[in-house]
Amino acid sequence: MSVFRVKKTLVRTVLVVGFAAGLSATLQGCFLAVAGAAGGGALVATDRRTLGAQTEDREMQVKALSQISQNLPDNAHVNVTVFNRRVLLTGEVAGDVSKQRAESIVRGLNNVNTIVNELAIMPASSFSSRTNDTYLETRVKTALIAEKNISANNFKVVAERGSVYLMGLVTMDEGNRGADVASRVPGVVQVVKVFQYIQPQEAAAAAAAAATAPVAASQPDASTPTVGAIPDSSVSSRPLEQQAPAPVTNSNAVHPGNPKATTP
C-alpha cells in the first residue's frame, strides 16, 4: 500500500471517529436537555408563583448580584435571594453606607416589590461559616420534607451565620409549622420569617392547579437522599436529632421596593 493511500485511510478513520463522537455528544446533549425540561416542568408545576414571577425572580437575582459586585467594595459579602419579587439581602458589609448602597441598587431594578435588608455590619464570614450555612440549609430542607401537612416545595431556605431565613408563599399555619421545624434543627441559631402570606383558599386553589398540571411532581419522600448534602457521622436514615427550639422572629427589615413595581 502506498504512503498516499495510508495517509488517506488514516484521515478517513479520524473523520469517522470524530463524527461519531460528535454525534454521541449531540444525542447526549439532547437527552439531557429533555430531562432538564421535564425536571423544570415539575418544579414549575409545584411552585405557587406564576411562571412570569419565577422568570422575573431569576433575572432580578442575576442583575442584583452583578451590580452589587461591581459597586460595593471587594470586602463585602452579599447574598441575594429573590422570591415572588421580594428580595432578601444577607451577608456582611463594612458599614452602613455599603448596606444602604446595596439596597439602593436593588430598588433600582424593575419590578422589585419588596426588599428585606438583613445585611450585617461586620467583617465577612469565614469559608467554614459559609460551608456550615450550606449544610444547615440542607438539614432544614430535609426536616421540612419529613414534616407532615406541609410541602417543602413552598419554602425557600437561606442560612447565614447560623440564622435561617424562610421565604415563600404560605398560609399563616404553614409558615408557623415550617418555622417551628426549622427552629428544632441542630445548629440553627435563630429563624427569621420573611414569608408572603396567602389565604387557605388560595393555597387550596394552587394545589388543585398543580394536581391537574401536565407535569406534576409529588413531594419528595423523606427517605430519599438530598442532593448536595454534606455527609457526616450523624447522617442516617433515622430522624434528625432534636434541640431546644431556636428563637423565631419576623424580619423587621422589610422596606419598599421599586416605586414603579406592580403588585404580584
C-alpha positions, 0 to 999 in steps of 0.5 A: 500500500502506498504512503498516499493511500495510508495517509488517506485511510488514516484521515478517513478513520479520524473523520469517522471517529470524530463524527461519531463522537460528535454525534454521541455528544449531540444525542447526549446533549439532547437527552439531557436537555429533555430531562432538564425540561421535564425536571423544570416542568415539575418544579414549575408545576409545584411552585405557587408563583406564576411562571412570569414571577419565577422568570422575573425572580431569576433575572432580578437575582442575576442583575442584583448580584452583578451590580452589587459586585461591581459597586460595593467594595471587594470586602463585602459579602452579599447574598441575594435571594429573590422570591415572588419579587421580594428580595432578601439581602444577607451577608456582611458589609463594612458599614452602613453606607455599603448596606444602604448602597446595596439596597439602593441598587436593588430598588433600582431594578424593575419590578422589585416589590419588596426588599428585606435588608438583613445585611450585617455590619461586620467583617465577612464570614469565614469559608467554614461559616459559609460551608456550615450555612450550606449544610444547615440549609440542607438539614432544614430542607430535609426536616421540612420534607419529613414534616407532615401537612406541609410541602417543602416545595413552598419554602425557600431556605437561606442560612447565614451565620447560623440564622435561617431565613424562610421565604415563600408563599404560605398560609399563616399555619404553614409558615408557623409549622415550617418555622417551628421545624426549622427552629428544632434543627441542630445548629440553627441559631435563630429563624427569621420569617420573611414569608408572603402570606396567602389565604387557605383558599388560595393555597387550596386553589394552587394545589388543585392547579398543580394536581391537574398540571401536565407535569406534576411532581409529588413531594419528595419522600423523606427517605430519599437522599438530598442532593448536595448534602454534606455527609457526616457521622450523624447522617442516617436514615433515622430522624434528625436529632432534636434541640431546644427550639431556636428563637423565631422572629419576623424580619423587621427589615422589610422596606419598599421596593421599586416605586414603579413595581406592580403588585404580584 
